[in-house]
Amino acid sequence: MSTKRNHFRFLYRLYHFGNKIFSSVSYNDVGLYYSSTGVYGQFNKVQGIDDGVEIRGVELVNDTIYVNAYNGDYGKSGKGGLFFAKLENNSSNYIFEKDDNVDKIFNINSSSMTSIYSYKNGLIMTTSNCNIYYYNPFNKSENIKLNNFVDDSVCNAYALGNKLVLYNNKNLYYSDNGLQNNFDKYLLNFDNESSVTNIAFTKDKIYIGTKKGLHFYNLNSSTFNSAKELGNNEIYDIKAYGNNIYAAAVCYTDPCNDKGVYFANLDKSTEFKNIYSAFNPLGVTYNGGIVYITTTYGLYYFINGVVSKNQLDKYFAIPSRMKIRDKEMFFIAKNNKSDVFISKDISKNQYDKVLPRANIGSIISIDKYKDNFFVITDNTILRSLQKSSHFKKNYHNYEKNSLTIKEFWTDLFIANDKLYISSKNAVYFSDYDENTKNFNKLVPILSGVDEDINRIFIDNENLYILSDHSIYVKNLNKISSYYNKISLIEYGKINSIFVSNELVFLATDSGLWFTSNGIYSKFLKVNAFQNKEVFDISVIENMVYISNQEGLFSSVILDFPNYFKSASFTHNMEFSKLNDNHKYKGSILNYGKFVFFVKDNNLFVSDNNGLSFKNTKIGSHKNFCSSIFAKNDILYIGCKEGLFIAKNNYSEIFKLSKQSIANIQFNSIKNFGDRTYYASDKGMFYTKNNNIDNFDKVIISKKDNEINRKFKKLFSFVEELYAVTVK
C-alpha cells in the first residue's frame, strides 16, 4: 500500500471496463477518477471535465468512454454535458472532450442529462425535462426520441445488452428491441414515497428498486413479487451478473442489522441474504470474482465473504508488536517476548523464528533498516537499543549500540533514514551514519509530555505519540516543540495506531476503530472484533494485519480501506461447521492451494484455499486421526488404526499394510532432511526420500528392541529433531 493517498471524500459509483476502473464521487468539486491498473493502482483525476458538476454515469460504447456530467443549470454556467475519450489499453492520462453534437441534434442542453446507458452502438439518454433519446454518434439516422413510442410522462430509462426499460412510478415499458417500437407495458402504481430508484435485468426477470423495497417482474409468468427480505428499505443500487443479483440497501443507523448489501442466486432461489453490513452503502458492483461496495465511508470489498486467518499455531505465538518493511513482516511473540518471527512471504503463511542470544531478555520494540534489525530490550534496568545483522540460519547475534543512555525506552520507529526512539516522556531521533553503519547521536525533538509514552508512529511529516488514552501529533518539518494533544479515552486504552493521510486505525483494549477523515475526526468501530482487545495493526500493500489474543488476522483492503466485514475471522462456510469442537485437537495443514483438516475418522479437503471442503472417511467409525503431513503431492495421515496415504488429488485413501507398521496408532509425522519420521504408540519409524515401501525403526537404546516406547509428538528445531514420549 502506498503511503500517498487520494482524498476522495466518499465514493459514489465504480465503473469497471476490464482492468480500468472509473470512480465518481459525491462531492461535485472533486470529479471523476480512474485507475489503469485495477483497484490496487493509483487513482488519478481525469482531465477535460468541468469541476463543479455531478458524474451521473460512465458508459462504454465500442472503444469510447462516455461520461454524463450533470449540472442542472440548463447551460447558464457552460459547465457539464456529454464528454468522451478513447479507452486506450495503456492510457495513463485520460483527457475528455465535450460532445456538442447531442445539443445540436436534439436541440437540448446536454448538461441537463440525468442518466446515460450504453445500448447497441449508442447511448440511451434521459433529461431533467422528461425526455428520453437514443443517440448514435456513428449513425445520425438512428437518433430518435423514445418517448414517442410510449408516454410523454415517462422520464426514466435503463438499458443492458438488447434489453431496454422506460418507466415512471405508474408504468414500466419493456422491450428486447427498443428501437423498433415494440414495448410491453406493465403496471407499477407506486406512490411518490415508493418511487423507482433503479432497474436490473436477469434472463427472465426485471428487478425494480424503490425507496420502499425491492420488487421484480417474472416475464415468463407475468407475475409481480416483492423481495420480502429487504422489507421497506430504500434500494440505492442493483446489479445483475448472470443470475446473481446484488442490492445495496441504504442504512441510516449504525450498527446496521438488517440493511447493507444483499445477494440472491436465482439458480437456487429468489430469496435474498444479507452478505455485508455497512453504513450507508451507495453502490455495488462485481468484477473478476470480487464484490465492490461504495459507501459514505469509502470503498471496500470482499472475495466470497471470506477473511483469512494466518496459522501460527505451530509456534504457539500470539503476535504483539508488528512491523512491515520491504514486504517482510516481523513481530514479537506476546507470550514469549524473546521470540521474534519473520515472514518473507506472508501470502504463503510461512514464518521463520528468529533466535536471539539466550540472555537478551524480553524484546520491547523492533524495526529494520538496511538489513539490520534494531530492538529495545529490558534485560536490565537500563533498556538498551541493540542491533542485529540480517539473519542467517534463523539466528541473530545482537550487539550493543552506542545509543544506550539512562532512559527507559518504550518504542522505536525508522522512517526517512532516521531512527526515532521514545522514552517515558520524550522523543529523540538519530541520523544513520554510513561510516559506522549505525545510528549514533541522539537529538531530542520533543520533551515534557505529561503522560507516559507507549508507542510512536510516523506518516509523511507527522509524528504520532501514543499514551494510554491520548495521541500527541507533531509536525516534524517544524522546528518548534509545539504539538497537538487529542484525547481518545472514549475508545479505550490505546495499544497501536496506523495512519496513512486521512485513514487512521486505532487498536485498543476495546476493539479496532477507524476513521477516513483524519486523526481529528470521530472514530467508528470495526464490528468484526467487537469488544476484543487488539494488540497491534500493520499494513502491507493491499493487506491489513491485526493481532489479538487469538492470533494474527489479515484482510484484503483497497487504497481506500474504511470498513471491515462484520464476521468472525474463520472461514464462514463449510470450515466453520467442521471446527466447532474446540476441545478436539485435530490437525490443519495448508499445502499449496489445498487445505486439509482431520477430525475423528474424517478427512476434509479443500482445493480452493478453504472456501469449500469435501469429506472422505478414513477407516472405520471407531478410527480417529490426529496428524497429517504432505510431501511430493502425497498426504500422510496418522490415525489410531494405522498410517493412511491419500493420492490422486487426495480423493483416494488407502491404509499402509506393511507388517512392521500394521495396526499401530500413529500420533505425529514430521519431515526432517531427506527423512520422514513417524511417531507411534509402538516406537518411532522413518522413511527415506519419500519411499513408503521401506519403514525403519529408530533405535534410541538397546531397550527399544525389547519394549515399545510410545512417541506422542515430534518437533524440529533448527538442525535438531525432538520427540515427546510417555512411559
VOGU-3710 file (C-alpha; in Angstrom, 3 decimals, decimal comma):
1> mstkrnhfrf> 0,000/0,000/0,000  1,376/3,353/-0,962  1,718/5,989/1,716  0,350/8,690/-0,553  -3,415/8,566/-0,955  -6,043/10,380/-2,959  -8,646/12,162/-0,861  -11,946/11,094/-2,374  -14,174/12,245/0,494  -16,552/9,372/-0,206
11> lyrlyhfgnk> -17,054/7,359/-3,359  -20,364/7,113/-5,132  -20,094/4,636/-8,016  -17,493/2,386/-9,591  -17,399/1,591/-13,312  -15,322/-1,396/-14,485  -14,016/-1,748/-18,039  -11,597/-4,649/-17,901  -8,708/-3,614/-15,692  -9,650/0,050/-15,979
21> ifssvsyndv> -11,790/1,457/-13,195  -13,518/4,830/-13,124  -14,855/6,197/-9,855  -17,333/9,025/-9,399  -17,544/10,805/-6,081  -20,248/12,513/-4,086  -18,741/15,976/-3,917  -19,205/17,916/-7,139  -15,908/19,764/-6,856  -13,873/16,554/-6,871
31> glyysstgvy> -14,805/14,952/-10,192  -14,051/11,653/-11,884  -11,035/9,472/-11,119  -9,596/6,423/-12,857  -7,074/3,646/-12,371  -5,447/1,844/-15,303  -4,175/-0,996/-13,124  -7,270/-2,128/-11,250  -8,215/-1,416/-7,668  -4,616/-1,776/-6,491
41> gqfnkvqgid> -3,403/1,011/-8,757  -3,083/4,727/-8,277  -6,308/6,654/-8,954  -5,848/9,878/-10,929  -8,284/12,622/-11,805  -9,327/12,756/-15,466  -8,787/15,940/-17,457  -11,222/17,891/-19,603  -14,375/17,510/-17,475  -15,548/20,657/-15,700
51> dgveirgvel> -15,245/20,980/-11,946  -18,459/21,601/-10,056  -20,507/19,004/-11,951  -22,025/15,726/-10,822  -20,961/12,493/-12,547  -24,248/10,689/-13,266  -22,947/7,898/-15,486  -19,920/6,387/-17,237  -20,562/4,067/-20,202  -18,509/2,265/-22,833
61> vndtiyvnay> -19,691/2,291/-26,468  -17,400/0,227/-28,678  -13,959/1,656/-27,791  -15,139/5,035/-26,448  -15,867/6,076/-22,851  -18,817/8,483/-22,407  -19,362/10,487/-19,229  -22,635/12,121/-18,191  -21,580/15,308/-16,333  -24,804/16,747/-14,903
71> ngdygksgkg> -25,077/20,397/-13,966  -28,769/21,236/-13,784  -28,492/24,948/-14,525  -29,564/24,416/-18,171  -26,342/25,774/-19,600  -26,139/29,026/-17,650  -22,619/28,318/-16,396  -21,494/26,499/-19,523  -20,400/23,552/-17,391  -21,413/19,926/-17,817
81> glffaklenn> -22,655/17,879/-20,737  -21,641/14,692/-22,528  -17,897/14,009/-22,614  -15,945/11,263/-24,373  -12,455/9,745/-24,623  -10,968/6,654/-26,236  -10,453/3,675/-23,933  -6,752/3,127/-24,518  -5,255/-0,123/-23,256  -2,280/1,511/-21,582
91> ssnyifekdd> -3,548/5,019/-21,050  -2,117/6,788/-18,023  -3,683/10,177/-18,694  -7,339/10,443/-19,753  -8,271/13,707/-21,493  -12,005/14,031/-22,240  -13,633/16,188/-24,916  -17,171/17,540/-24,924  -19,592/16,086/-27,490  -21,533/19,137/-28,756
101> nvdkifnins> -23,421/17,108/-31,388  -26,009/15,990/-28,830  -27,153/19,566/-28,190  -27,439/20,290/-31,925  -29,224/17,081/-32,968  -31,900/17,082/-30,237  -31,989/20,830/-29,539  -31,271/20,289/-25,837  -28,620/21,270/-23,344  -26,690/18,101/-22,553
111> ssmtsiysyk> -25,709/19,419/-19,115  -29,306/18,637/-18,054  -28,985/14,923/-18,895  -29,806/12,865/-15,807  -28,555/9,445/-16,966  -26,909/7,588/-19,836  -26,820/3,878/-20,706  -24,887/2,035/-23,383  -27,330/0,476/-25,868  -26,439/-1,244/-29,143
121> nglimttsnc> -23,998/1,156/-30,877  -25,052/4,271/-29,000  -26,476/5,731/-25,810  -29,873/5,923/-24,146  -30,083/9,389/-22,566  -32,633/10,889/-20,166  -33,021/14,593/-19,383  -34,394/16,584/-16,476  -37,334/17,841/-18,589  -38,621/14,289/-19,098
131> niyyynpfnk> -37,236/13,369/-22,499  -35,590/10,075/-23,474  -33,332/9,862/-26,526  -31,301/7,292/-28,388  -28,060/8,798/-29,634  -25,783/7,029/-32,114  -22,656/9,145/-32,655  -21,729/6,998/-35,670  -25,124/6,838/-37,458  -27,220/10,005/-37,235
141> seniklnnfv> -30,200/8,335/-38,956  -30,834/6,254/-35,817  -31,116/9,248/-33,473  -34,680/9,245/-32,122  -36,835/10,415/-29,227  -38,086/7,288/-27,426  -40,963/8,983/-25,582  -42,825/8,867/-28,885  -43,072/5,075/-28,509  -44,693/5,129/-25,080
151> ddsvcnayal> -45,880/8,001/-22,890  -44,595/11,579/-22,573  -44,827/11,279/-18,771  -42,193/8,530/-18,793  -38,910/10,162/-17,818  -36,570/7,333/-16,846  -34,772/4,543/-18,670  -32,426/1,617/-18,148  -30,627/-0,466/-20,763  -28,421/-3,534/-20,732
161> gnklvlynnk> -27,465/-5,600/-23,764  -30,524/-5,677/-26,036  -32,951/-5,045/-23,175  -34,485/-1,623/-22,627  -36,894/-0,329/-19,984  -38,672/3,038/-19,928  -40,526/3,795/-16,706  -42,123/6,149/-14,215  -43,866/5,409/-10,921  -47,056/4,192/-12,649
171> nlyysdnglq> -45,929/2,193/-15,667  -42,986/0,219/-16,935  -42,356/-0,396/-20,649  -40,048/-3,280/-21,567  -38,561/-4,238/-24,916  -35,824/-6,569/-26,114  -35,547/-4,382/-29,237  -36,353/-0,866/-28,077  -35,610/0,879/-31,356  -38,464/-0,904/-33,148
181> nnfdkyllnf> -41,392/0,408/-31,085  -42,405/-2,960/-29,639  -42,730/-2,317/-25,891  -44,715/-4,408/-23,419  -46,472/-2,414/-20,701  -46,530/-3,377/-17,016  -48,407/-1,556/-14,251  -46,435/-0,340/-11,238  -48,657/2,155/-9,404  -46,022/3,202/-6,860
191> dnessvtnia> -46,739/6,324/-4,825  -44,213/9,148/-4,597  -42,777/7,767/-1,351  -42,084/4,448/-3,102  -40,715/5,904/-6,308  -38,448/3,812/-8,522  -34,714/4,308/-7,934  -33,082/1,757/-10,253  -33,601/-1,263/-12,539  -31,722/-4,504/-13,272
201> ftkdkiyigt> -32,293/-7,435/-15,652  -31,816/-11,155/-15,396  -32,682/-13,749/-18,020  -36,411/-13,764/-17,240  -36,918/-11,088/-14,580  -36,909/-7,316/-14,233  -35,815/-6,144/-10,782  -37,136/-2,768/-9,639  -35,520/-0,936/-6,743  -37,624/1,672/-4,972
211> kkglhfynln> -37,446/3,910/-1,942  -39,529/1,290/-0,143  -38,209/-2,099/-1,075  -37,182/-4,317/-3,978  -39,700/-5,806/-6,440  -39,488/-7,926/-9,571  -41,485/-8,981/-12,615  -41,313/-12,547/-13,866  -41,520/-12,159/-17,645  -42,447/-15,816/-18,147
221> sstfnsakel> -45,376/-15,906/-15,731  -46,292/-12,183/-15,915  -46,342/-12,043/-12,109  -45,223/-9,242/-9,808  -43,485/-10,022/-6,495  -41,502/-8,338/-3,748  -38,245/-9,339/-2,086  -39,544/-9,636/1,460  -36,058/-9,942/2,945  -35,345/-6,277/2,170
231> gnneiydika> -38,596/-5,020/3,676  -39,201/-1,306/3,124  -35,518/-0,444/2,881  -34,513/2,107/0,288  -32,697/0,390/-2,578  -29,825/2,589/-3,664  -28,344/0,322/-6,293  -28,967/-3,038/-8,011  -26,616/-5,009/-10,201  -27,299/-8,277/-12,029
241> ygnniyaaav> -24,477/-10,551/-13,216  -25,917/-13,594/-14,934  -28,411/-14,964/-12,436  -26,704/-13,336/-9,456  -28,334/-10,200/-8,039  -26,684/-7,698/-5,676  -28,703/-4,942/-3,993  -27,451/-2,076/-1,816  -29,998/-1,030/0,816  -29,329/2,326/2,452
251> cytdpcndkg> -28,705/2,161/6,174  -29,362/5,194/8,340  -28,323/3,677/11,669  -25,081/2,216/12,977  -24,667/-0,679/13,501  -26,751/-1,973/10,605  -28,665/-5,105/11,494  -30,989/-5,623/8,544  -29,563/-3,353/5,867  -26,449/-3,264/3,744
261> vyfanldkst> -25,697/-5,420/0,697  -27,959/-8,333/-0,229  -27,356/-11,201/-2,621  -29,539/-13,773/-4,394  -28,510/-16,628/-6,682  -31,580/-17,148/-8,854  -30,380/-20,573/-9,964  -31,107/-21,693/-6,406  -33,724/-19,316/-5,012  -35,209/-15,835/-5,308
271> efkniysafn> -34,518/-15,327/-1,604  -32,050/-12,564/-0,716  -29,456/-12,893/2,028  -27,572/-10,109/3,745  -23,919/-10,703/2,868  -22,392/-7,442/4,019  -23,495/-4,976/6,681  -22,354/-1,455/6,002  -23,285/2,062/6,964  -24,874/3,876/4,015
281> plgvtynggi> -23,980/1,674/1,034  -24,250/3,802/-2,107  -23,400/1,314/-4,816  -22,455/-2,273/-5,504  -20,639/-3,802/-8,449  -18,976/-7,098/-9,296  -15,836/-7,753/-11,293  -13,402/-10,642/-11,536  -14,949/-12,615/-8,681  -14,865/-9,662/-6,269
291> vyitttygly> -17,834/-7,695/-4,932  -17,064/-3,976/-4,568  -19,142/-1,715/-2,345  -19,056/2,072/-2,181  -20,304/3,740/0,990  -20,301/7,134/2,619  -17,228/5,865/4,465  -15,341/4,814/1,362  -14,722/1,765/-0,761  -14,248/-1,800/0,416
301> yfingvvskn> -14,694/-5,265/-0,997  -14,618/-8,943/-0,209  -13,980/-12,197/-2,039  -16,669/-14,803/-1,415  -17,216/-13,320/2,020  -14,052/-14,972/3,354  -11,457/-13,308/5,552  -8,404/-15,481/6,178  -6,580/-16,219/9,404  -2,843/-16,804/9,398
311> qldkyfaips> -1,855/-20,060/11,067  0,867/-19,534/13,668  -0,452/-22,250/15,959  2,579/-24,447/15,385  4,666/-21,832/17,188  2,048/-21,109/19,860  2,859/-17,491/19,019  0,469/-14,606/19,549  1,772/-11,533/17,697  2,374/-8,498/19,841
321> rmkirdkemf> 4,153/-5,572/18,172  4,417/-5,829/14,395  6,332/-4,010/11,679  6,375/-4,388/7,911  9,423/-3,299/5,960  10,329/-4,147/2,359  7,330/-6,507/2,121  8,577/-8,511/5,110  6,583/-8,800/8,305  8,278/-9,319/11,649
331> fiaknnksdv> 6,709/-9,333/15,089  7,376/-10,092/18,736  5,540/-13,045/20,291  3,368/-11,745/23,115  3,540/-14,972/25,118  7,359/-15,189/24,854  8,857/-11,774/24,281  12,323/-13,072/23,458  10,908/-14,672/20,298  10,795/-12,793/17,006
341> fiskdisknq> 9,136/-14,172/13,884  9,724/-13,124/10,280  7,706/-13,808/7,155  9,318/-13,103/3,794  6,099/-14,127/2,019  3,023/-13,570/4,166  0,683/-14,776/1,406  2,172/-18,278/1,773  1,601/-18,170/5,532  5,248/-19,043/6,220
351> ydkvlprani> 7,060/-17,722/9,280  10,624/-18,232/10,464  11,559/-17,973/14,102  14,487/-15,654/14,756  16,580/-16,721/17,740  18,415/-14,092/19,795  21,090/-14,908/22,357  19,729/-16,601/25,431  20,422/-13,623/27,707  18,869/-10,917/25,592
361> gsiisidkyk> 15,731/-10,705/27,726  12,304/-9,554/26,603  12,086/-7,504/23,428  10,020/-4,348/23,788  10,106/-2,965/20,241  11,652/-3,816/16,877  12,306/-2,208/13,494  14,505/-2,829/10,448  16,810/-0,632/8,369  19,348/-1,596/5,668
371> dnffvitdnt> 19,192/-5,325/6,530  19,694/-4,601/10,232  17,166/-5,147/12,982  17,082/-2,693/15,873  15,417/-3,777/19,097  14,762/-2,426/22,566  15,196/-4,968/25,355  14,659/-4,977/29,115  17,222/-7,487/30,316  18,489/-4,860/32,771
381> ilrslqkssh> 17,018/-1,794/34,432  18,653/0,058/31,576  16,736/-0,778/28,448  19,217/-0,892/25,629  18,913/-0,321/21,937  20,537/-3,199/20,120  21,017/-4,190/16,513  21,357/-7,426/14,571  22,687/-8,144/11,114  20,394/-9,827/8,626
391> fkknyhnyek> 19,506/-13,242/9,983  21,451/-16,264/8,845  20,243/-19,784/9,541  17,469/-18,358/11,724  19,972/-16,985/14,244  20,522/-13,395/15,307  23,675/-12,225/17,011  22,861/-8,996/18,814  25,411/-6,349/19,758  25,181/-3,288/21,971
401> nsltikefwt> 24,553/0,039/20,303  26,100/3,371/21,306  22,639/4,864/21,847  22,370/3,280/25,283  21,679/6,058/27,771  19,946/6,093/31,115  16,420/6,108/29,781  13,602/3,610/29,854  12,997/3,227/26,136  9,410/2,425/25,133
411> dlfiandkly> 9,346/2,248/21,318  11,307/2,867/18,144  10,325/3,668/14,567  12,541/4,084/11,489  11,444/6,487/8,746  13,094/8,875/6,283  16,591/7,479/7,050  16,173/8,378/10,702  15,618/6,358/13,825  13,010/7,743/16,224
421> issknavyfs> 13,012/6,421/19,762  10,756/7,264/22,688  11,313/7,262/26,421  8,597/7,661/29,013  8,252/11,422/28,450  10,361/12,373/25,429  11,155/11,502/21,805  14,596/11,561/20,144  15,906/10,966/16,655  19,221/9,841/15,184
431> dydentknfn> 20,551/10,046/11,619  22,058/6,944/10,061  25,865/7,035/9,863  27,106/5,336/6,686  30,639/5,058/8,100  29,685/3,154/11,228  26,604/1,557/9,630  24,670/2,564/12,684  22,532/5,196/14,401  24,788/7,024/16,811
441> klvpilsgvd> 23,984/10,501/18,108  20,604/11,202/19,712  18,875/14,554/19,234  15,786/15,413/21,328  12,792/16,617/19,316  10,019/16,526/21,901  10,013/16,507/25,691  7,762/17,294/28,596  4,879/15,073/27,542  2,572/14,888/30,569
451> edinrifidn> 1,718/11,190/30,091  3,817/8,056/29,722  4,635/7,379/26,055  3,835/3,831/24,913  4,171/3,875/21,119  5,238/6,153/18,270  4,262/6,149/14,585  5,277/8,309/11,609  3,275/9,046/8,465  4,635/11,576/5,976
461> enlyilsdhs> 5,750/14,594/8,035  3,725/13,827/11,180  4,906/12,089/14,356  2,152/10,365/16,353  2,872/9,733/20,041  0,593/7,340/21,920  -0,174/7,307/25,615  -2,851/5,142/27,209  -5,727/7,419/26,244  -4,276/10,270/24,152
471> iyvknlnkis> -2,418/10,912/20,919  0,086/13,741/20,527  0,694/14,955/16,958  3,837/16,866/15,990  4,829/18,130/12,542  8,440/17,027/12,016  9,068/19,797/9,481  8,539/22,471/12,129  11,435/23,324/14,417  9,226/24,377/17,328
481> syynkislie> 8,345/21,950/20,112  4,629/22,587/19,572  2,320/19,569/19,394  -1,416/18,885/19,427  -2,953/16,635/22,076  -6,043/14,585/21,198  -7,954/12,819/23,985  -9,325/9,441/22,856  -10,362/7,998/26,210  -13,787/7,002/24,871
491> ygkinsifvs> -12,166/4,338/22,645  -10,338/2,517/25,454  -6,651/2,044/26,204  -4,657/2,636/23,006  -2,267/-0,160/22,023  -1,299/0,825/18,487  -2,065/3,137/15,578  -1,783/3,047/11,807  -2,023/6,299/9,829  -1,928/6,974/6,102
501> nelvflatds> -3,025/10,515/5,310  -6,721/10,682/6,244  -7,034/6,986/7,068  -6,445/6,068/10,715  -6,825/2,748/12,544  -6,727/2,522/16,343  -6,024/-0,787/18,087  -7,331/-0,603/21,662  -8,306/-2,866/24,532  -11,939/-2,468/23,462
511> glwftsngiy> -11,560/-3,379/19,782  -10,469/-1,905/16,463  -11,527/1,614/15,425  -11,103/3,607/12,231  -11,779/6,892/10,515  -11,263/8,002/6,927  -11,484/11,701/7,791  -8,239/12,234/9,659  -6,960/11,932/13,204  -9,139/14,782/14,493
521> skflkvnafq> -12,458/13,216/13,426  -14,729/10,728/15,172  -13,719/7,052/15,029  -16,078/4,219/14,134  -15,823/0,676/15,438  -14,903/-2,271/13,207  -17,604/-4,772/14,108  -15,526/-7,832/13,233  -13,615/-7,712/16,533  -16,476/-6,466/18,719
531> nkevfdisvi> -15,024/-5,569/22,145  -11,997/-7,873/21,954  -8,621/-6,289/22,628  -6,464/-5,670/19,552  -2,718/-5,573/20,217  -1,319/-4,174/17,001  -2,064/-3,311/13,378  0,166/-3,068/10,328  -0,344/-2,822/6,571  1,500/-4,149/3,534
541> enmvyisnqe> 0,294/-3,130/0,080  -3,403/-4,139/-0,032  -3,378/-6,290/3,117  -4,030/-5,194/6,671  -2,769/-7,374/9,530  -4,229/-7,328/13,022  -3,139/-9,267/16,102  -5,197/-10,124/19,152  -5,300/-12,866/21,770  -6,446/-15,394/19,152
551> glfssvildf> -3,571/-14,847/16,733  -2,727/-12,931/13,576  -5,502/-11,945/11,180  -5,466/-10,481/7,698  -7,972/-8,836/5,405  -7,811/-7,558/1,849  -8,299/-3,805/1,509  -8,010/-1,228/-1,232  -6,174/2,053/-1,436  -9,129/3,420/0,499
561> pnyfksasft> -9,863/0,871/3,230  -12,532/2,136/5,547  -14,508/-0,815/6,796  -14,153/-4,486/7,576  -16,681/-7,250/7,135  -18,680/-7,992/10,275  -17,717/-11,650/10,541  -15,689/-13,942/12,713  -12,229/-14,445/11,282  -12,673/-18,057/10,294
571> hnmefsklnd> -13,932/-19,494/7,046  -17,648/-18,821/7,415  -18,787/-21,614/5,099  -18,103/-25,329/5,419  -14,995/-24,878/7,514  -16,633/-23,161/10,473  -19,016/-26,080/10,802  -16,125/-28,526/10,915  -14,163/-26,661/13,510  -16,902/-26,211/16,095
581> nhkykgsiln> -15,451/-28,646/18,642  -12,607/-26,655/20,147  -11,785/-29,369/22,674  -10,734/-31,728/19,923  -7,120/-31,269/18,911  -7,319/-32,136/15,261  -4,827/-31,081/12,649  -4,916/-28,477/9,893  -2,452/-28,312/7,009  -2,013/-25,798/4,180
591> ygkfvffvkd> -0,301/-27,262/1,111  -0,293/-25,044/-1,979  -3,913/-24,294/-2,842  -5,041/-27,255/-0,716  -6,237/-27,067/2,870  -6,537/-30,326/4,848  -8,384/-30,839/8,111  -8,701/-34,133/10,003  -11,238/-34,815/12,711  -12,148/-38,236/14,098
601> nnlfvsdnng> -12,242/-40,518/11,035  -12,861/-37,723/8,545  -10,512/-36,059/6,092  -11,747/-32,707/4,789  -10,029/-31,476/1,617  -10,304/-28,029/0,017  -8,734/-27,264/-3,362  -9,746/-23,576/-3,305  -7,847/-22,233/-0,295  -10,515/-23,209/2,204
611> lsfkntkigs> -13,655/-21,800/0,570  -15,313/-25,241/0,417  -14,424/-28,744/1,585  -15,077/-32,340/0,528  -15,276/-35,056/3,157  -13,766/-38,562/2,890  -13,971/-41,270/5,566  -10,748/-42,785/6,916  -11,030/-46,345/8,193  -13,862/-47,466/10,474
621> hknfcssifa> -16,178/-45,290/12,529  -14,046/-46,037/15,620  -10,935/-44,614/13,976  -9,616/-41,166/14,825  -6,778/-39,290/13,150  -4,587/-36,661/14,754  -1,763/-35,800/12,346  -1,307/-35,000/8,659  1,731/-34,335/6,531  2,166/-33,683/2,787
631> kndilyigck> 5,194/-34,221/0,582  5,562/-34,679/-3,182  1,764/-34,467/-3,581  1,214/-37,399/-1,204  -0,764/-36,882/2,006  0,199/-38,951/5,069  -2,446/-39,337/7,787  -1,587/-40,706/11,220  -4,536/-42,479/12,847  -5,463/-44,879/15,626
641> eglfiaknny> -5,887/-47,692/13,094  -2,576/-47,077/11,342  -0,917/-44,929/8,707  -3,056/-43,876/5,737  -1,986/-42,429/2,386  -4,037/-40,150/0,082  -3,193/-39,736/-3,615  -4,824/-38,601/-6,891  -5,912/-35,146/-5,720  -6,408/-36,739/-2,306
651> seifklskqs> -9,707/-38,359/-3,301  -8,391/-41,922/-2,823  -7,277/-43,044/0,643  -5,680/-46,381/1,454  -4,059/-47,880/4,519  -0,423/-48,935/4,500  -0,378/-52,624/5,396  3,362/-53,099/5,865  3,871/-55,753/8,522  6,268/-53,578/10,515
661> ianiqfnsik> 3,677/-50,816/10,969  0,375/-52,693/10,694  -2,355/-51,732/13,188  -0,138/-49,235/15,020  -1,542/-45,944/16,300  0,361/-43,048/14,692  0,403/-39,773/16,612  2,722/-37,391/14,754  4,546/-37,090/11,414  7,478/-34,787/10,689
671> nfgdrtyyas> 9,801/-34,295/7,723  13,451/-33,728/8,601  16,097/-33,512/5,872  15,659/-36,390/3,441  13,738/-38,441/6,001  10,143/-38,522/7,194  9,673/-39,565/10,832  6,553/-41,210/12,243  5,762/-41,190/15,978  3,574/-44,076/17,126
681> dkgmfytknn> 2,489/-45,968/20,234  4,977/-48,691/19,315  8,071/-46,687/18,574  9,331/-44,187/16,036  9,870/-45,075/12,371  11,320/-43,287/9,378  11,381/-43,486/5,594  13,987/-42,082/3,215  13,409/-39,989/0,111  9,642/-40,448/0,233
691> nidnfdkvii> 9,988/-44,237/-0,145  6,929/-45,656/1,621  7,905/-49,242/0,829  10,607/-49,361/3,499  9,971/-48,296/7,119  12,915/-48,455/9,536  12,564/-48,249/13,294  14,521/-45,627/15,215  16,596/-47,283/17,946  17,402/-44,882/20,767
701> skkdneinrk> 18,747/-47,519/23,169  19,100/-51,292/23,263  15,886/-51,487/25,287  13,966/-50,317/22,226  14,454/-53,809/20,811  12,573/-55,199/23,806  9,929/-52,557/24,573  7,596/-50,359/22,539  8,338/-46,803/23,526  5,297/-44,531/22,955
711> fkklfsfvee> 6,074/-41,417/20,908  3,386/-38,725/21,037  4,824/-35,650/19,322  7,689/-34,636/17,026  9,281/-31,182/16,741  12,147/-29,901/14,613  14,265/-27,008/15,808  16,998/-25,594/13,542  19,141/-28,707/12,918  17,702/-30,973/15,616
721> lyavtvk> 14,667/-33,242/15,906  12,847/-33,575/19,227  10,449/-36,337/20,256  7,975/-36,414/23,148  7,496/-39,834/24,754  5,385/-41,274/27,568  6,242/-44,110/29,887
//
